[in-house]
Amino acid sequence: MNPAVLKMALLGSRSSWGRMAGIGGGVAIGVCLVLLLWSAANGLAQRDARGAWLREMGQTPVTVPLAADGLTANGRPEPIPLAPDKILLGFPGDIFRDQLINHRDIAALPTTTVKIPGIGAPPAPGQYYASPALQRLIESTPAEELGDRYGQFAGVIDDSALPGPDALVVITGVSEAQLRQGPAAMLVTDFTPNPYGESASLYRTALMVGGIAVLFPVLLLVSIATGLGAAQRRERFATLRLIGASPRLISGMAAVETAIPSLAGALLGVVLAVVFRPAAAQVPVDGTRVFLADFTFGAGFAGTAVVLVVAACALVAARRNARTGIGPLGVTRAMHEKTPTLWRAGPLLAGLAGMAFGAVLAKVDTDGNPWTSPLLIGGFALTAVGVVTVGPWLTRMVSTIGLHRARSAAAVIAASRIRQTPVATFRSVSGLVIAAFMVSVFAGGVSAIETIDAPEARPGLLLPTSVYALVAPGFTPGHVSSVAQNIQEVAGIRDVTVGYARAALGRGEDMDIYIPAEDAPSLGFRETLAEQVAAFDTSFLNSWTTTPVALTAAPVHSLAGLAPVVLVVGTDGTAEALDRARTALNTSGVTATPATSRADLATMGSTRLIQGLSALAYLGVFVAVVIAGISLAASTAAAILDRKRVLGLMRLMGMPVAVLRRVIVREAAVPLLAVLLLSVGLGFLVAWLMIISFGRGRTITWPGPEYYAALSLSLLLALAAVAATFGLVRSNTAITATRSE
């Protein structure tokens, strides 16, 4: 290949430099985002591996105290005692404000050989180890609200045992007797390496869907960028064919001229990924960021990505050039497209069918079917592809209708061009169509999460301003009453109610609780009873109870002889008072369970994982929308450059520039509006299928204002992208654009 000929073909004019810059810029953005996505995947995997030990739930339950006769109080065999290779592990749920603290209580023999992640030897009773973020929070918060819960500070937990720099983790040392009287202590010999626990399927599926959702617009952007100036290149290649270049040589030149800016753009993308890596690592997921050392893509993956992207761009350019069949007389010949048919809906229907089948499997096999996640992930990917493949067919249908109803020159020209080239026309707005689809998927998923309403004060339900804890067995009513009086002196505490029962109350047990009738209003009951003692069911204390519990007359006339089983602390409702109440109950010495309120359900329940993952949803929305706007600007500019001779002839015949601009706007608006409603509806359908598969009884509802803001941003970016190309209409349709050599 003659270097002079190659130089003329690649760098023959100033516009060639602009075209190459556009290709390089698009590839740079795409490679940068791919590397950041891979870094995020690595970071999340490392983060979950670091925090895997926090999911250890023990091997043997130890829920009752030891008895002197070798039997427990209910006649069962004596629990397994501690040994050097075993520790007792407790899981007290701890809340500060609306943040979940990973709290682990540990009781161990002095000779234990069990190593605790991040600290080594277990802490002595009364001491604690905390993560750096939690220790900073403890030091900046009044002790009665947080620090007094744990005892004496013994040191910080090493980063190797922390999910991220914002993780709130505390390990406290307690006595064996204290743990055995609680309801959740377990014997542990080692800590699990499983970073996902029971939520593995949900977690991986959500991450895969999020990755596909962000990656798909990136691939569209790279595809559109590599097609910049296609018509302009066809003219040069036709000239080269006229002077004797072979079709194979032309295809090779097309591959080289695309590979060069693609390589430069890919290398620039690697540099951008390195530059933006620290900023991207600051995005919190599930309440914590990722350690910067974990947020990395590796030199091997970066090199592989560069090679694959450059090779793919070069091969696509060569294939496109070969398919066009450029000949020496084909300088101005228009390229005709095959008429799209309804068969293009095949991937869309297949994707929806796969997701629907996966949802059915999830409903039928509630224990977790191994095919559910692959069907949902594969169905989602096929549906996203289907939205793009069916777009040209819908675009052609709409343009045909518009052509029959056209009443202006701009409408006729735009509708005719769309009808002749529906694939190329739709490709220009495919990024925004996919963005609208992804926005709807994210909004649908987040709307299901937001349906968890904050608890309200209702008669017959535990007040949202109250905190309760179960009383450990063995404490006398006088002792518990004395503790209740001490708690009532804490600032922000309005009242403390002691509940009694015929026997010790275990978590989940169903029995009646008795209180003095005069204390009923402080719990939120409105019934008036003539008796001195009132009763209510223990479901009153459950955070998930939504049906009001009735207050009834107790079958006893006195609380004498009954055991204190629960302490309910009413506060003034401020966050500080609620935290002081939690601290007072947890450090009272008479409670067997951590302090709990109705508002803790969303923080401590199974929905927390989905809530954490939803933090990425709006980030994905923003990325998809911005990329779509860039793609539309690039494709619109490419369309103007490809047709500059035709548009120049129109101007030469007297058509004003304003009419040409209206043609460009219509060519972008028609395909966008033709598929926009379909993509929005499909997005919510996909979100609904995923939620019913993993949402555990939830369903989607109307999206929040963020969704409408995202759609509005998409439309504004579309207008801005098209408006940004208006300058090209005037500069590329001058008389010189009609010159033929």
C-alpha positions in Angstrom: 0.0 0.0 0.0 1.5 3.3 -1.1 2.0 5.6 2.0 1.1 8.7 0.0 -2.2 7.1 -1.1 -3.0 6.0 2.5 -2.2 9.5 3.7 -4.5 11.0 1.1 -7.3 8.6 2.0 -7.0 9.1 5.8 -6.0 12.7 6.2 -7.2 14.3 3.0 -9.0 17.2 4.5 -9.7 19.0 7.8 -13.0 17.2 8.1 -11.0 13.9 8.3 -9.3 15.1 11.4 -12.7 16.0 12.9 -14.1 12.6 11.9 -11.1 10.8 13.5 -11.4 12.9 16.6 -15.1 11.9 16.9 -14.3 8.2 16.5 -11.5 8.5 19.1 -13.6 10.4 21.5 -16.5 8.0 21.3 -14.2 5.0 21.8 -12.4 6.7 24.7 -15.7 7.3 26.5 -16.7 3.7 25.9 -13.5 2.1 27.0 -13.3 4.4 30.1 -16.8 3.3 31.2 -16.1 -0.4 30.5 -13.0 -0.3 32.6 -14.8 1.6 35.4 -17.6 -1.0 35.3 -15.1 -3.8 35.5 -13.4 -2.0 38.4 -16.7 -1.6 40.2 -17.4 -5.3 39.7 -14.0 -6.2 41.2 -14.4 -3.7 44.0 -17.8 -5.1 45.0 -16.5 -8.7 44.8 -13.6 -7.8 47.1 -15.8 -5.8 49.4 -18.2 -8.7 49.9 -15.2 -11.1 50.4 -13.9 -8.8 53.1 -17.2 -8.7 54.9 -18.1 -12.4 54.4 -17.4 -13.3 58.0 -20.2 -10.9 59.1 -22.7 -13.4 57.5 -21.6 -16.2 59.8 -24.7 -17.5 61.6 -23.1 -20.3 63.6 -23.6 -24.0 63.7 -25.4 -24.8 67.0 -28.0 -22.7 68.7 -27.4 -21.9 72.4 -30.5 -20.1 73.5 -31.1 -21.1 77.1 -29.0 -20.9 80.3 -27.2 -23.8 81.9 -28.9 -25.6 84.7 -27.3 -27.0 87.9 -28.7 -30.5 87.3 -27.3 -30.8 83.8 -30.7 -30.1 82.2 -32.2 -26.9 81.1 -35.3 -25.4 82.7 -37.6 -27.2 80.2 -36.0 -30.6 80.7 -33.9 -30.6 77.6 -30.3 -31.8 77.5 -27.6 -29.4 78.7 -26.4 -27.1 75.8 -22.9 -27.7 74.4 -20.3 -26.0 76.6 -17.6 -23.7 75.3 -14.3 -25.2 74.2 -10.9 -23.9 73.0 -12.0 -24.5 69.4 -15.5 -22.9 69.9 -16.7 -19.4 70.7 -20.2 -18.1 71.4 -21.3 -15.5 68.8 -24.3 -13.2 69.3 -26.0 -11.0 66.7 -27.6 -8.1 68.5 -29.2 -5.8 65.9 -27.8 -2.3 66.6 -29.2 0.9 65.1 -27.9 4.4 65.3 -30.2 7.0 63.7 -31.2 5.1 60.5 -27.9 3.3 60.1 -27.3 -0.4 60.7 -24.3 -1.3 62.9 -22.9 -4.7 62.4 -22.6 -5.7 66.0 -21.1 -9.0 67.1 -21.0 -10.2 70.7 -18.3 -12.8 71.5 -17.8 -15.0 74.5 -14.7 -17.2 74.5 -12.4 -19.1 76.8 -9.0 -17.5 77.6 -7.4 -20.4 75.8 -9.5 -20.2 72.6 -7.8 -20.9 69.3 -10.6 -19.3 67.2 -9.3 -16.2 65.4 -11.6 -13.2 64.9 -11.3 -11.5 61.5 -9.6 -8.2 61.8 -8.6 -8.4 65.4 -7.2 -11.9 66.1 -7.9 -12.8 69.7 -11.5 -12.1 71.0 -12.0 -9.0 73.2 -12.3 -9.4 76.9 -15.7 -8.9 78.5 -16.4 -5.1 78.7 -14.1 -4.2 75.8 -14.8 -3.6 72.1 -13.1 -3.2 68.8 -14.7 -0.9 66.2 -14.2 -0.1 62.6 -12.5 3.3 62.0 -15.7 4.8 60.7 -17.7 3.7 63.7 -15.0 4.8 66.1 -15.1 8.3 64.5 -18.8 8.3 64.9 -18.6 7.2 68.6 -16.0 10.0 69.3 -18.2 12.6 67.6 -21.4 11.6 69.3 -22.5 12.0 73.0 -21.7 8.8 74.9 -25.2 8.3 76.1 -26.4 8.1 72.5 -23.9 5.5 71.2 -20.5 5.0 72.9 -21.9 3.7 76.3 -23.4 0.7 74.5 -20.1 -1.1 74.0 -17.7 -0.6 77.0 -14.0 0.2 76.8 -12.3 0.8 73.5 -9.6 -1.8 72.8 -8.6 -1.0 69.2 -9.7 -0.7 65.6 -10.7 -3.5 63.3 -8.3 -4.1 60.4 -9.4 -3.1 56.9 -9.0 -6.7 55.8 -12.2 -7.6 57.8 -14.2 -4.5 56.7 -16.4 -4.3 53.6 -15.4 -0.7 53.0 -14.1 2.5 54.6 -17.6 3.5 55.8 -18.5 0.2 57.3 -19.9 0.4 60.8 -18.7 -2.8 62.6 -18.2 -3.4 66.3 -17.0 -6.5 68.1 -17.7 -6.6 71.8 -16.6 -9.0 74.5 -19.3 -10.4 76.8 -19.6 -13.1 79.4 -20.8 -16.6 78.5 -23.8 -16.3 80.8 -24.9 -13.1 79.2 -24.9 -14.6 75.7 -26.6 -17.8 76.8 -29.6 -15.9 78.2 -30.1 -14.2 74.8 -32.3 -15.6 72.0 -29.7 -15.7 69.2 -26.3 -16.9 70.4 -24.6 -19.6 68.3 -21.5 -21.8 68.6 -18.9 -21.0 66.0 -15.7 -22.8 65.2 -14.8 -20.8 62.0 -16.1 -18.0 59.9 -17.9 -18.4 56.6 -16.1 -17.4 53.3 -19.5 -17.0 51.5 -19.9 -13.3 50.8 -23.5 -13.4 49.7 -25.4 -15.7 52.0 -29.0 -16.3 51.1 -29.1 -13.3 48.9 -26.6 -14.6 46.4 -29.1 -15.0 43.5 -30.7 -11.6 44.1 -27.3 -9.9 44.5 -25.7 -11.3 41.4 -28.8 -10.8 39.3 -29.1 -7.2 40.3 -25.4 -6.5 39.5 -25.6 -8.3 36.2 -28.7 -6.4 35.2 -27.1 -3.1 36.2 -23.9 -3.9 34.3 -25.9 -4.7 31.1 -28.0 -1.6 31.6 -24.9 0.7 31.6 -22.8 -1.3 29.1 -25.5 -1.4 26.4 -25.6 2.4 25.7 -21.8 2.3 25.8 -21.7 -0.2 23.0 -24.2 1.8 21.0 -22.0 4.9 21.4 -18.9 3.1 20.1 -20.9 1.7 17.2 -22.3 5.1 16.3 -18.9 6.8 16.7 -17.1 4.4 14.3 -19.7 5.2 11.6 -19.0 8.9 11.5 -18.4 10.3 8.0 -19.3 7.0 6.3 -20.6 8.7 3.1 -17.6 11.0 3.0 -15.3 8.0 3.2 -17.3 6.2 0.5 -16.5 9.1 -1.9 -12.8 8.8 -1.3 -12.8 5.0 -1.6 -14.8 5.3 -4.9 -12.1 7.6 -6.2 -9.4 5.1 -5.2 -11.4 2.4 -6.9 -11.4 4.6 -10.0 -7.6 4.7 -10.1 -7.2 0.9 -9.7 -7.5 0.0 -6.0 -9.1 -3.4 -5.3 -12.1 -4.0 -3.1 -9.8 -5.9 -0.6 -7.4 -3.0 -0.5 -10.3 -0.6 0.1 -11.6 -2.8 3.0 -8.1 -2.9 4.5 -7.8 0.9 4.3 -11.2 1.2 5.9 -10.1 -1.0 8.8 -6.8 0.8 9.2 -8.4 4.3 9.1 -10.8 3.2 11.8 -8.2 1.3 13.9 -5.9 4.2 14.2 -8.3 6.6 15.9 -9.9 3.7 17.8 -6.5 2.8 19.2 -5.8 6.4 20.2 -9.2 6.6 21.8 -8.9 3.3 23.6 -5.6 4.4 25.1 -7.1 7.7 26.1 -10.0 5.8 27.7 -7.5 3.8 29.8 -6.0 7.1 31.0 -9.4 8.5 31.7 -10.3 5.4 33.7 -7.2 5.8 35.8 -8.0 9.5 36.4 -11.6 9.0 37.3 -11.1 5.8 39.3 -10.7 7.5 42.7 -13.9 9.5 42.1 -15.9 6.5 41.0 -14.8 4.6 44.1 -16.6 7.2 46.2 -20.0 6.0 45.1 -21.6 4.2 48.1 -23.3 0.8 47.7 -25.3 -0.7 50.6 -24.1 2.1 52.9 -20.4 2.0 52.3 -17.9 2.8 49.6 -15.3 0.5 48.2 -11.6 0.6 49.2 -9.7 2.3 46.4 -7.2 -0.6 46.4 -10.1 -3.0 45.4 -11.5 -0.6 42.8 -9.1 -1.6 40.0 -9.3 -3.1 36.5 -5.8 -4.5 36.2 -3.3 -4.1 33.3 -4.2 -7.4 31.8 -7.9 -6.5 31.5 -7.1 -3.0 30.2 -4.9 -4.4 27.5 -7.5 -7.0 26.5 -10.2 -4.4 26.4 -8.0 -2.1 24.1 -7.2 -5.0 21.7 -10.8 -6.2 21.5 -12.3 -2.7 21.0 -9.8 -1.8 18.3 -10.1 -5.1 16.6 -13.9 -4.9 16.7 -14.0 -1.4 15.4 -11.6 -2.3 12.5 -13.6 -5.5 11.6 -16.9 -3.6 11.7 -15.5 -0.9 9.4 -14.1 -3.4 7.0 -17.3 -5.4 6.9 -19.5 -2.3 6.4 -17.2 -1.2 3.6 -17.4 -4.6 1.9 -21.2 -4.7 2.2 -21.6 -1.4 0.5 -19.8 -2.7 -2.6 -18.2 0.6 -3.5 -17.4 0.8 -7.2 -15.6 3.5 -9.4 -18.9 5.0 -10.4 -20.6 4.8 -7.0 -19.6 8.2 -5.7 -23.1 9.6 -5.2 -25.2 6.5 -5.4 -27.6 6.2 -2.4 -27.4 3.1 -0.2 -30.7 1.3 0.0 -31.7 -0.6 3.1 -33.7 -3.8 3.3 -37.3 -3.2 4.4 -37.5 -4.1 8.1 -40.2 -6.8 8.8 -42.1 -7.9 11.9 -39.5 -10.6 12.4 -37.4 -8.0 14.1 -39.7 -8.4 17.1 -38.3 -11.9 17.7 -35.5 -11.0 20.2 -38.0 -8.8 22.1 -40.6 -11.5 22.4 -38.0 -14.2 23.3 -36.5 -12.0 26.0 -39.9 -11.3 27.6 -40.8 -15.0 27.4 -37.6 -15.9 29.2 -38.1 -13.4 31.9 -41.8 -14.5 32.4 -40.7 -18.1 32.6 -38.0 -17.2 35.2 -40.7 -15.3 37.3 -42.9 -18.4 37.1 -40.1 -20.6 38.3 -39.4 -18.3 41.2 -43.0 -18.5 42.3 -43.3 -22.2 41.9 -40.0 -23.1 43.5 -39.7 -20.7 46.4 -36.5 -22.4 47.7 -34.6 -20.9 44.8 -34.5 -22.4 41.3 -31.0 -22.3 39.7 -32.5 -21.3 36.4 -34.3 -18.2 37.6 -31.3 -15.9 37.5 -30.0 -17.0 34.1 -33.5 -16.6 32.6 -33.9 -13.2 34.1 -30.4 -12.0 33.1 -30.6 -13.5 29.6 -34.2 -12.3 29.1 -33.2 -8.8 30.1 -30.3 -8.7 27.7 -32.5 -10.1 24.8 -35.3 -7.5 25.7 -32.8 -4.7 25.5 -31.5 -6.0 22.1 -35.2 -6.4 21.0 -36.0 -2.8 21.8 -33.3 -1.8 19.3 -34.1 -4.4 16.6 -37.8 -3.7 16.6 -37.3 0.1 16.5 -36.7 0.4 12.7 -39.9 -1.5 11.9 -41.9 0.7 14.2 -40.1 3.8 12.8 -41.0 2.8 9.2 -44.7 2.3 10.2 -44.9 5.7 11.8 -43.0 7.4 8.9 -45.4 5.8 6.4 -48.4 7.3 8.3 -46.6 10.6 8.6 -45.9 10.7 4.9 -49.5 10.4 4.0 -50.4 13.3 6.4 -47.4 15.5 5.6 -48.4 19.2 5.0 -45.0 20.8 4.6 -41.8 20.4 2.7 -39.8 19.6 5.8 -42.4 16.9 6.8 -42.3 15.3 3.3 -38.5 15.2 3.1 -38.1 13.9 6.6 -40.8 11.2 6.3 -39.5 10.1 2.9 -35.9 9.8 4.1 -37.1 7.9 7.3 -39.2 5.5 5.2 -36.3 4.8 2.9 -33.6 4.4 5.6 -35.5 3.4 8.8 -32.5 1.4 10.2 -30.0 4.3 9.9 -32.5 6.8 11.1 -33.5 4.8 14.2 -29.8 4.1 14.9 -29.3 7.8 15.6 -31.9 7.8 18.5 -31.4 4.2 19.7 -29.2 5.4 22.5 -32.0 7.6 23.9 -34.6 4.8 23.4 -32.4 2.4 25.4 -31.9 5.1 28.0 -35.6 5.5 28.4 -35.9 1.7 28.7 -33.2 1.5 31.4 -34.6 4.5 33.3 -38.0 2.8 33.4 -36.4 -0.4 34.6 -34.5 1.4 37.4 -37.5 3.5 38.4 -39.8 0.5 38.5 -37.3 -1.4 40.8 -36.8 1.6 43.1 -40.6 2.2 43.3 -41.0 -1.3 44.7 -38.4 -0.4 47.4 -40.1 2.9 48.2 -43.4 1.2 48.8 -42.1 0.4 52.3 -43.9 3.1 54.2 -42.6 4.7 57.3 -44.5 3.6 60.4 -47.3 5.8 61.5 -48.8 6.3 64.9 -52.0 4.1 64.9 -54.0 2.8 67.8 -53.3 -0.8 68.5 -49.8 -0.7 67.1 -46.5 0.0 68.8 -45.8 3.8 68.5 -43.0 4.6 66.1 -41.5 6.8 68.9 -41.2 3.8 71.2 -38.3 1.3 71.7 -38.6 -2.0 73.4 -36.5 -4.9 74.6 -37.3 -8.3 76.1 -36.3 -8.8 79.7 -33.9 -11.7 80.5 -35.3 -14.5 82.7 -34.5 -14.5 86.4 -34.9 -10.8 87.2 -37.3 -9.8 89.9 -40.1 -7.4 89.3 -38.6 -5.0 91.8 -35.2 -5.0 90.0 -36.8 -4.4 86.7 -39.0 -1.6 88.1 -35.9 0.1 89.5 -34.2 -0.1 86.1 -37.3 1.4 84.5 -37.2 4.3 86.9 -33.6 5.0 86.1 -34.3 4.9 82.3 -37.2 7.3 82.7 -34.7 9.9 84.1 -32.8 10.0 80.7 -33.4 13.1 78.7 -36.0 12.7 76.0 -37.7 9.7 77.7 -41.4 10.3 78.4 -42.4 7.0 79.9 -41.3 3.4 80.6 -43.8 0.6 80.7 -43.0 -2.9 82.1 -44.9 -5.8 80.6 -45.5 -9.0 82.5 -46.4 -12.6 81.5 -46.9 -16.0 83.2 -43.5 -17.2 81.9 -40.4 -15.9 80.2 -41.0 -14.5 76.8 -38.9 -15.7 73.9 -38.7 -14.0 70.5 -41.5 -15.2 68.3 -43.6 -16.7 71.0 -47.3 -16.1 71.0 -48.7 -15.2 74.4 -50.5 -12.3 76.2 -48.6 -9.5 77.9 -50.1 -7.8 81.0 -49.7 -4.2 81.9 -51.3 -1.8 84.4 -54.4 -0.5 82.6 -53.3 3.1 83.4 -50.2 2.6 81.3 -52.2 1.6 78.2 -52.4 5.2 76.7 -48.6 5.5 76.8 -48.4 2.5 74.4 -50.9 4.1 72.0 -54.0 2.2 73.1 -57.3 4.2 73.2 -59.5 1.6 74.8 -60.7 2.4 78.3 -61.0 -0.5 80.7 -62.5 -0.7 84.2 -60.1 -3.4 85.2 -56.8 -2.6 86.8 -54.8 -5.0 84.5 -55.0 -5.0 80.7 -53.7 -7.5 78.2 -52.6 -7.6 74.6 -51.0 -10.1 72.3 -47.2 -10.2 71.7 -47.8 -9.4 68.0 -48.2 -5.8 69.2 -44.4 -5.7 69.5 -43.6 -7.1 66.1 -42.3 -4.5 63.6 -44.1 -6.3 60.7 -47.5 -6.1 62.4 -49.9 -4.0 60.4 -53.3 -5.0 61.9 -54.1 -3.1 65.1 -53.9 -5.3 68.2 -56.9 -5.1 70.6 -56.5 -4.2 74.3 -58.5 -6.6 76.5 -59.2 -7.2 80.1 -56.6 -9.5 81.7 -57.7 -12.8 83.2 -55.8 -11.8 86.4 -56.6 -9.0 88.8 -53.0 -8.3 89.9 -49.5 -8.4 88.5 -48.2 -10.1 91.6 -46.5 -13.4 90.8 -46.0 -12.6 87.2 -42.6 -12.3 85.5 -41.4 -9.1 83.9 -40.9 -9.9 80.2 -40.6 -6.6 78.3 -39.6 -3.0 78.7 -41.2 -0.4 76.4 -39.6 3.0 76.4 -41.6 6.0 75.0 -39.6 9.0 73.7 -40.3 12.4 72.4 -39.6 11.1 68.9 -36.3 12.9 68.2 -33.4 10.9 66.8 -31.3 11.7 69.9 -34.0 10.5 72.3 -34.4 7.2 70.4 -30.7 6.6 70.4 -30.5 7.4 74.2 -33.4 4.9 74.7 -31.6 2.2 72.8 -28.4 2.8 74.8 -30.3 2.8 78.1 -32.0 -0.5 77.3 -28.9 -2.2 75.9 -26.8 -1.2 79.0 -29.5 -1.8 81.6 -28.2 -5.3 82.4 -31.7 -6.8 82.4 -32.5 -7.1 78.7 -32.0 -10.2 76.6 -32.5 -8.7 73.2 -31.3 -5.4 71.6 -33.6 -2.4 71.7 -35.9 -2.4 68.7 -38.5 0.0 67.2 -41.0 -0.4 64.4 -38.9 1.8 62.2 -36.0 -0.7 62.3 -37.7 -3.1 59.9 -36.6 -1.4 56.8 -33.0 -0.9 58.1 -32.5 -4.4 59.5 -34.8 -6.4 57.2 -34.1 -8.3 54.0 -34.9 -5.3 51.8 -31.7 -3.5 52.9 -29.7 -5.3 50.2 -32.1 -4.1 47.5 -32.1 -0.6 49.0 -28.3 -0.6 48.9 -28.2 -1.7 45.3 -30.8 0.9 44.3 -28.2 3.5 45.1 -26.6 2.5 41.8 -29.8 2.8 39.9 -29.9 6.6 39.5 -26.2 6.6 38.8 -26.9 4.1 36.0 -29.7 6.3 34.8 -27.5 9.4 34.7 -24.7 7.5 32.8 -27.2 6.0 30.3 -28.9 9.3 29.6 -25.6 11.3 29.1 -24.2 8.6 26.8 -27.5 8.6 24.8 -27.3 12.4 24.4 -23.7 12.1 23.1 -24.7 9.3 20.8 -27.6 11.3 19.3 -25.3 14.3 18.7 -22.7 12.1 17.0 -25.2 10.3 14.8 -27.0 13.5 13.8 -23.7 15.0 12.9 -22.9 11.9 10.9 -26.2 12.1 9.1 -25.5 15.7 8.1 -22.0 14.9 6.9 -23.2 11.9 4.9 -25.9 14.0 3.1 -24.1 17.3 2.8 -24.3 17.1 -1.0 -28.0 16.4 -1.1 -28.7 19.1 1.5 -26.4 21.5 -0.4 -28.4 20.9 -3.6 -31.5 21.8 -1.7 -30.0 25.0 -0.5 -28.8 25.7 -4.1 -32.4 25.4 -5.2 -33.5 28.0 -2.7 -34.5 26.0 0.4 -33.8 28.1 3.5 -31.4 26.7 6.2 -34.3 26.9 8.7 -36.3 24.3 6.7 -33.2 22.0 6.5 -32.9 22.3 10.3 -36.6 21.3 10.7 -35.9 18.3 8.6 -33.1 17.3 10.9 -35.3 17.8 14.0 -38.1 15.7 12.5 -35.7 12.9 11.5 -34.7 12.7 15.2 -38.1 13.2 16.7 -40.1 10.7 14.7 -38.1 7.5 15.5 -37.7 8.7 19.1 -41.5 9.2 19.6 -42.3 6.0 17.7 -40.5 3.7 20.2 -40.4 5.9 23.4 -43.8 4.8 24.8 -43.0 1.2 24.0 -39.6 1.3 25.7 -41.1 3.0 28.8 -43.8 0.3 29.0 -41.3 -2.5 28.5 -39.1 -1.0 31.2 -41.8 -1.2 33.8 -42.8 -4.7 32.6 -39.2 -5.9 33.0 -39.0 -4.3 36.5 -42.2 -5.9 37.5 -41.0 -9.4 36.4 -37.8 -9.0 38.4 -39.6 -7.6 41.5 -42.1 -10.5 41.6 -39.2 -12.9 41.2 -37.1 -11.5 44.1 -39.2 -8.9 45.7 -40.8 -11.3 48.3 -44.4 -10.2 47.9 -43.8 -6.7 46.7 -44.8 -5.1 43.4 -44.0 -1.9 41.6 -46.0 1.3 41.9 -46.0 4.8 40.4 -42.4 6.0 40.2 -41.0 9.0 42.1 -40.3 12.5 40.8 -36.7 11.4 40.0 -38.1 9.2 37.2 -39.9 12.1 35.5 -36.8 14.3 36.0 -34.7 11.7 34.3 -37.1 11.5 31.3 -37.2 15.2 31.1 -33.4 15.3 31.2 -33.4 12.8 28.3 -35.6 14.9 26.2 -33.6 18.1 27.0 -30.4 16.3 26.0 -32.1 15.2 22.8 -33.0 18.8 22.0 -29.5 20.0 22.9 -27.9 17.3 20.9 -29.9 18.1 17.8 -29.4 21.8 18.3 -25.7 21.4 18.6 -25.5 20.1 15.1 -27.4 23.1 13.6 -24.1 24.8 12.9 -23.1 21.9 10.7 -26.1 22.4 8.5 -25.0 25.8 7.3 -21.3 25.1 7.1 -21.7 21.7 5.3 -24.4 22.8 2.8 -22.6 25.6 1.1 -22.2 25.7 -2.7 -18.8 24.0 -2.4 -20.6 20.9 -1.0 -22.3 20.3 -4.3 -19.0 20.3 -6.2 -18.3 17.0 -8.0 -14.7 16.1 -9.1 
